[in-house]
Amino acid sequence: MMTAAEMAQVVEQELHDLSQPLTSLMCQLELGQMMGDTESLRAAVEAALPECRRLFEGFAAMRNRVVAQGAEPGATA
């Protein structure tokens, strides 16, 4: 079982790893919005969907790590 400090370090790294797809997602959508035409918006959404999946996978990994450490999801200390 990890210590609280080790768990904090792992979570900090995983949160950092989530920053990249979130930034990419935001940039893709903002670019589509700036271009303004339907095709640009469609392309932005198409490019953003894989980043959404990456974010979902990252959050799932964090949730699984918390569960593996014996904490109940949604529980507060």
TORKOL-4160 file (C-alpha; in steps of 0.2 Angstrom, whole numbers, padded with zeros to 4 digits, m for minus):
77
<pt num="1" X="0000" Y="0000" Z="0000"/>
<pt num="2" X="0006" Y="0017" Z="m0004"/>
<pt num="3" X="0009" Y="0031" Z="0008"/>
<pt num="4" X="m0001" Y="0047" Z="0007"/>
<pt num="5" X="0015" Y="0056" Z="0000"/>
<pt num="6" X="0017" Y="0043" Z="m0013"/>
<pt num="7" X="m0001" Y="0043" Z="m0018"/>
<pt num="8" X="0000" Y="0062" Z="m0019"/>
<pt num="9" X="0015" Y="0061" Z="m0030"/>
<pt num="10" X="0006" Y="0048" Z="m0042"/>
<pt num="11" X="m0010" Y="0058" Z="m0043"/>
<pt num="12" X="0000" Y="0074" Z="m0046"/>
<pt num="13" X="0009" Y="0066" Z="m0061"/>
<pt num="14" X="m0008" Y="0059" Z="m0067"/>
<pt num="15" X="m0016" Y="0076" Z="m0066"/>
<pt num="16" X="m0001" Y="0083" Z="m0076"/>
<pt num="17" X="m0003" Y="0070" Z="m0089"/>
<pt num="18" X="m0021" Y="0075" Z="m0091"/>
<pt num="19" X="m0016" Y="0093" Z="m0095"/>
<pt num="20" X="m0010" Y="0089" Z="m0112"/>
<pt num="21" X="m0026" Y="0082" Z="m0119"/>
<pt num="22" X="m0036" Y="0095" Z="m0111"/>
<pt num="23" X="m0025" Y="0109" Z="m0119"/>
<pt num="24" X="m0026" Y="0100" Z="m0136"/>
<pt num="25" X="m0045" Y="0099" Z="m0134"/>
<pt num="26" X="m0047" Y="0117" Z="m0130"/>
<pt num="27" X="m0036" Y="0123" Z="m0144"/>
<pt num="28" X="m0044" Y="0112" Z="m0157"/>
<pt num="29" X="m0062" Y="0118" Z="m0152"/>
<pt num="30" X="m0056" Y="0136" Z="m0151"/>
<pt num="31" X="m0048" Y="0135" Z="m0168"/>
<pt num="32" X="m0064" Y="0128" Z="m0176"/>
<pt num="33" X="m0074" Y="0142" Z="m0168"/>
<pt num="34" X="m0062" Y="0155" Z="m0174"/>
<pt num="35" X="m0063" Y="0148" Z="m0192"/>
<pt num="36" X="m0082" Y="0149" Z="m0191"/>
<pt num="37" X="m0087" Y="0138" Z="m0205"/>
<pt num="38" X="m0096" Y="0122" Z="m0204"/>
<pt num="39" X="m0082" Y="0111" Z="m0210"/>
<pt num="40" X="m0069" Y="0119" Z="m0198"/>
<pt num="41" X="m0081" Y="0116" Z="m0184"/>
<pt num="42" X="m0084" Y="0098" Z="m0189"/>
<pt num="43" X="m0065" Y="0095" Z="m0191"/>
<pt num="44" X="m0062" Y="0103" Z="m0174"/>
<pt num="45" X="m0075" Y="0091" Z="m0166"/>
<pt num="46" X="m0068" Y="0076" Z="m0175"/>
<pt num="47" X="m0050" Y="0081" Z="m0169"/>
<pt num="48" X="m0057" Y="0084" Z="m0151"/>
<pt num="49" X="m0065" Y="0067" Z="m0149"/>
<pt num="50" X="m0049" Y="0057" Z="m0147"/>
<pt num="51" X="m0043" Y="0070" Z="m0134"/>
<pt num="52" X="m0059" Y="0067" Z="m0124"/>
<pt num="53" X="m0056" Y="0048" Z="m0124"/>
<pt num="54" X="m0038" Y="0051" Z="m0118"/>
<pt num="55" X="m0045" Y="0062" Z="m0104"/>
<pt num="56" X="m0058" Y="0049" Z="m0099"/>
<pt num="57" X="m0045" Y="0035" Z="m0099"/>
<pt num="58" X="m0034" Y="0046" Z="m0088"/>
<pt num="59" X="m0048" Y="0049" Z="m0075"/>
<pt num="60" X="m0052" Y="0030" Z="m0076"/>
<pt num="61" X="m0034" Y="0026" Z="m0072"/>
<pt num="62" X="m0034" Y="0038" Z="m0057"/>
<pt num="63" X="m0051" Y="0031" Z="m0051"/>
<pt num="64" X="m0044" Y="0013" Z="m0052"/>
<pt num="65" X="m0028" Y="0018" Z="m0043"/>
<pt num="66" X="m0039" Y="0025" Z="m0029"/>
<pt num="67" X="m0050" Y="0010" Z="m0028"/>
<pt num="68" X="m0034" Y="m0002" Z="m0028"/>
<pt num="69" X="m0028" Y="0008" Z="m0013"/>
<pt num="70" X="m0044" Y="0004" Z="m0004"/>
<pt num="71" X="m0053" Y="0020" Z="m0004"/>
<pt num="72" X="m0071" Y="0020" Z="m0009"/>
<pt num="73" X="m0075" Y="0031" Z="m0025"/>
<pt num="74" X="m0085" Y="0046" Z="m0020"/>
<pt num="75" X="m0081" Y="0044" Z="m0001"/>
<pt num="76" X="m0074" Y="0059" Z="0008"/>
<pt num="77" X="m0062" Y="0058" Z="0022"/>
